[in-house]
């Protein structure tokens, strides 16, 4: 993540305008530092209340009065909420509030407990070896390998695909549709983007409707079959909820992990001293992955709505019926909590980053993402004595889901 000197001479909205612009995203660290110098929670004419400090963000994320929807049931964003893509995501755990949220989450949570995820390690190791072997010869010959397309996308989608019963041959075709759908949770989404997202939503729904039909006829040992059984036996899921849940599990199941791998590798390459320490002491891997999550978070922001007054640690209050934008990436670089926050320090022992959110909406797949990242970096650093950039990394256009399109590497 590029950094720079903070200048506390601009308004909150001027800084936020930069953060939301493509050019400003090359300097997120410096822009977050400006916001931190102005306070912990900001009033924005553009975006409502903007939460940037770690302690305020943590309080909001854990508050039962900070929901995903308006307390009166009106649409959060009337101009876009009627689009099929928004309606699809709006039926998932990502955007529903209690009691529906708990009902949906309980149905799938057993598959993502730390114990259940640890049981996936042999299967992940098998898939990781398969994907690394697929480009090993080219890497050995000195060819440039794009980490994002060759590994960072393929491995996580293979893992969640196997969990859900999506055939391996069909998995590569999902990347464009998933990224198109994820665009609808951007803070400044445009109508032309929504049109593409709507098509992607239709395609993804149609695919999982067919998969549900197939698994009803021939159940398998996968999460899709388990969710169908729960829906058919207990009637706890509507058909729409079943399909929407499968879409969310599949899309969220790889996009965050993909970006953690890409962002983490770029961070290591831009900080060669820290990379050398990790090579010398692989036992640092757990703390290294946590620091990668903090330093360049694969999710930069999360929206909430206050259903009641929310008290904050500084004794201030966010009033009822206010839209809140929680800048997770800024909270992870809060100088009140993290020493030298714009530096990558793989042995950092400070508080856990907020990259996976908090409270009831804490990312269900966090243990799986951490495990995959640890295994990927352990294997890559073990296989290759030299890993270096072989071109300019290319960032995605998104801010909410924050990652790379391309990371060209030369490995020896």
N, C-alpha and C positions, 0 to 999 in steps of 0.2 A: 504494500500500500504506500503510495507516494505521500510524503509529508512536507511540511513547510512551516514558516513562522506564522503565528496567529496575530491578527491585528484586530483589536477590539474597537473598531471605529464604525462598524456598519450595523444596520438594524437586523433583527432576527429574520425578517422576511427576505432581506437581501442575501443573507447567508443561505437560507433555505432554498431560495431560487437557484443559487449556485449548486447546491447539493442535488437538486432535481434536474440539473442540466447535464448533458453528456460531457461537456468540458470540465465542469466542476467535479465530476466523479473521479477524475484523475488525481484529485487533491483532497480526498475525504478526510484524511487525518488532520490536515490544517483547518478545514472547515469545522470539524467537530471540536477542535481546540478553541475556535472562536466562540462557538456556542457555550462551551464549558466556562469560558471566561465571563460570559454574560449571566450565568445562573444555572439552576437545575431544571426548572420547568418554565417554558416560555409561552407567551401569548402571541399567536400568529394569526394575522388576518387571512393568510392563505390556508392554513392547516389546523386551526383550532389551538388546542394546548399541545405543545411539543415537549416531550419528556426526554432529557438527555443524561441526567446523572444516574449513576448506578443505583443508588439507594432509592431514588424516586421511581425509576423504572421497575426495580424489583418489587416495590410496594404496589404499584399499579398492576403489574402482571399477576400478583398473588391476591389482589382484592376481588372479593365476590361481587363487588359493585362496579367492576370494570368489565362489561360484557362486550360481545361482538356486534350487538344489535341495539337499536333504540328501545328504551323501556316501553314506549307507547306502541310498538309494533310497526311504525311507519318505516318505509325504506331508508336505509342509511344514505344511499346515493341514487335518488330517483331517476337520474338521467341514464344510469347504466344497469340498475338492478333488475330490469325486465329482460335483459339479454339472456339467452340460453346458457351462455358460459358462466355468467354470474349466478344464475339460478342453480346450475349444477354444483358449483362450489358452495353456494349458500345452503345446500342440504347436507354438507359434510361436517365432520367434527371441527374442521378449521373455523367455521363461521356460525355454528349453532351454540346456543347457551343452554344452561341447565333448565329443565331436567333432561331435555333431549340429548344434550352433549354426553352426559354420564351414561345414558342407555347405549349410545353408539360406541362409546369408548370401551365400555365393559365387554362388549362382544368381541373385540379384537385385541384387548390389552394383553391377554395371556400369551399371545404369539410374540410379544415384544418385551417381555420381562428380561432382566439381565440373565437369568438362568436359561430361559428359552433361547435367547440370542447366543449364549455361550455354546449351546448345543449345535448351532449352525456352523461353528468354526471349521469342522472338517469339510463341509460342503463349500464354504467360501474359499478355503485353501485350494480345493480342487479347481474351482472356477478361476481363481487368481492365477494359478500355474498355467491353466489352459490359455488365458488371455496374454500372459507374459510370454509364453512360448510362441504365440502367434506372430510376434514381431521380433523375437530374439535374434534371428539370423540377420534381419535388416539392421538392427541396432549394432550387432557385432561387426557388420560391414561398414559402419560409420554413417548410415543413412539417417536422415532427420525423421524422427517419430513424433507425431502429435499426441501428447499424453491424453488430451481431452477425448479425442475420438477413439484412440486405440485402447484406453484403459479406464479413464475416469468416468466415462459414460458406460462402457460395456460391462464392467464388473458390477456396479450397483444395480443396473437394470437386470442383469442376469440373476443376481441374488433375489431381488424382490419378485422377479418373474417366476423363478423356481418356487418361491413361497406361495404365490398366488395361482400357479399352474398355467402361466402364460408360456407357450412353447418357445424354445430358444430361437427358432428360425423367424419368429414374428417380432421379437423384441427390438431389433435395430430400427424398425420403422416408426417407433413411438417418439423419438427424440423431438422432432419438429412439432408434433401435435402437443406434446407436454409443455414445451416452452411457449407455444402460442397460447395455451390455456392459462399458464401461470402469469401471463401479461395482464390479466384482468385484476390482479391484486396489486398492481402498481398504483402509486398515489396520484398519478396524472395520466391515466389511461385515456387514449383517444378513440374516437368512433371507428376509424379505419382498423385499429388494432383489435377492437371488439368484434368486428366482422370476421376477422381471421380466427379469433378465439372461439367464436360461435361455431364455426365450421369444425374446429378441432374438438369442441365439446360434443358435437353431434357424432363425430367419428369415434371418439373414445367411448361414448355411451353405447353406440351400436356394437362396438367390439365386445364390451363387457356384458351386454345383453345376450349376445351370442354365446359367450363363454359360460354364463349362468345357465343358459338352455342346455348346453353340452354337458355341464357338470351335473345338472339335474338328471340327465339321462344316464350318465356314467360318472358317478362320484369318484373323486380321487383323494389322495392323501395330501391335500393342500388347503390353504386358508379359504379359498373361494368355496370349496365344498363344505367346509365347516360353517361358514357364514350362511350358506343356503340352508343347511340343516337347522341352524338357529332360527332363521326366518320362517321356515316351513313348520318346524315343531312348535315353537313358542309364539309365533306371530309377533315378534318384537321389532322386526324390520319391515317397513313397507318395501315393495319392489323397487320404487325409486330410491329409497334409502340404501338398499342393498347395492344397487348399481353405482350410486354416487360414492358409497364407501369404498367400493373396489377401485373406482377411478382415483380417489384420493390416496388410498394406500399405495397404488402403483406409482402415481406421479410423485408424491412426497417421499416415497420409498427410495427413489434414486437421485432426485434433483439436488437435494441438500448434500448428500454424500459425494456426488459428482463434483460439486463446487468446493467442498471441504478438501478433496484430494487435489484439485487444480490450484486453489488459492494457497493451500499449504505447501505444495511443491514450489510455487513461485516465491513464496515467502522465504523458503530455505535457500533458494538459488540467489535471492537478493541479499541474503545474510550469510555469506559463506563461512564466517567464523562460527555461527551457531550450527550450521550444517556439519562442520568439522567436529564439533563437540558431540553431536548426535551420532555421527559415525564412530567416534571413539568410545562412546558409552551408550549402546542401544537400550540399556535399562531406563534411559530417560524418556522412552517413547510415549508413555502415558501422559506425562506432563507436557511433552512436546506437542501432542495432538491437542491438548487443552489450550496451549498457547497459540497454536494455529487457529483454533476456533475464536479465540479472543482477538488476535491481531488483525485478522481479515475475515470477519464473520460471513458465512455463506447465507445468512439471513440478516438484513440490515435494519429492518423496521417491522413494526406490527401495530395495527390499529385497534382501538378500543372505544367504547362509549360508556360514560358514567351514568349508572342507573340511580345513584344516590351520591351525596357528598363523600368524597374520598379523602381521608386524612393522609398527609404525607409526613415523612420523618422530620422535616424542618418546621413542623407545626402549622404549615399552610394547608389549604384545602382546595381540591378541585371540585367545583360545584357540579350538581346534578345536570344531566343532559348536555354534556360537553363531549365533543369528539376529541380523542387523544391519539396522538401519534407518538409511539414509543420508539425512539431511535436506538435499537439494540447495539448497532455498531458504535454509536457515540458512548453509550453506557459502558461498553467494553474497553473504551479508551479514556475513562474518567480519571483525571489526575488525582482526585481525592481518594481514590481506591487503589489505583495501579501506579507503581513507581515507573517513571519514564515510559508512559503508556504507548508512545509511538515507536518503541523499540521492540523487536522480537527477542524475547528472553525465554529460552526453552526450559530453563530450570525454575521459572517463576512459581512461587508457592502462595500467591494471593488468592482471593476468593474466586469461585468458579465463574466463568463467563456466562452471559445471558443469551448466548447465541441460539439456544434451543427454547428460549422463552421461559415461562414460569407459571406456577399455579396450575389450574385445571387444563390449560391449553399447552402445557409443557410437551415438547415434541415426543410423540410416542416412539419414534424410531431412533431416538438419541443413542441408546446402547448399541444398536446395529451400526449406525454411522461411525461411532467411535471405534468399534471393532474392525470394520472394514478399513478405516483410515490407518489404524495401527498396523494391520496386516500388510497393506499396500506399501507403506513407507519402510517397514522392516524388510520386506522382500526386495523392493527396488534398491535400497541402500546396500543390501547384502549381495545382490547380483552384480551391481555396476559400481566400479571404483570411481568412475567419473560420470557425472550428470551435469550438463551445462545447457544454457539457452542457445538455440540455433536460429533465432529470429525474434521478432517482436510479438509478445503475447497479445491476444485480441480479446478484449472484454465484451461480455454481453451488454445489451442496451439497458438491462433491467437494474433496479436498485434494491427492490424488496428481496428477490432471489438473486444473490450477488455472486457472479462467477465469471468464468472464461469460456469463450468459444474455442479458443485455440491456444495451445502451449507447446511450441515446437522445441524439441530437445534432441541433443546428440548424447548418446550414452555409450560408454566403453567399459 
